[in-house]
Amino acid sequence: MGVERSALVRIDLVRVLELLRTHITATLCQTVFHTVRTTERQRCWSLEALVQFWLAVIRRAPRALSQALYEILEGSEPLFPLVEATPEAFFQRCRDLRAAFFAEVFTRFTARLLGAVPARYARDLAPFTERFPAICVVDGSRLADIAHRLKLLWAERGVVLPGCLLAIYDVTHGLCRTLAFAADAAAPEHTRALAAVATLPAGALVLGDRLYCTGCYQPSKSVKIRTSCR
């Protein structure tokens, strides 16, 4: 007896776009720019335009960034920002603008989302949500596996150490609560995890794999890390 194919799952992104447009506003981007900037200036490709462009790219996934940039000049894609600049200006801006700007936009957006959207996911964990203010999963990854896919590095003959990421996923809210990048590819993941956990509310329950099986209790914040045994 054959296995029935599951029904086609359709995901409505209208609500997602509404949340993005509601919480990632021009005011938020301007505040972030003036907070993070040192010597940077607003160009044709402002922080707001860059954020809007990357959100549209994630939503639509064009075949190439250059194709998307020419569509901006033609005005044929309503999701893209209206920027009168050459594609070369875009790539130069992305190369020179510090990642700290986008990290701050992400941090402020996530904080606003946590305050505006109720915890709708993992409802079978409802008894735990009454005891813990947050239920999260922590994990990290080094970026060496994807470094060779970056076009910027294709002509680079030297060894590239691209750093590493660490993420904390909020199970009940269904979103990435913390995303921390370390430029040092050899930075200890356990140490970075402790710094990321410090951003969570007191009493949060954090689940990790065997890498985090050493003592991770912080009495000052009462954040508890539980580890799996796989």
Secondary structure by P-SEA (a helix, b strand, c coil): cccccccbbbbbaaaaaaaaaacccaaaaaaaaaacccccccccccaaaaaaaaaaaaacccccaaaaaaaaaaccccccccccccaaaaaaaaacccaaaaaaaaaaaaaaaaacccccccccaaaaaacccccccccccccccccccccccccccccccccbbbbbbbcccccccbbbbbccccccaaaaaaaaaaacccbbbbbbccccccccccccccbbbbbbcc
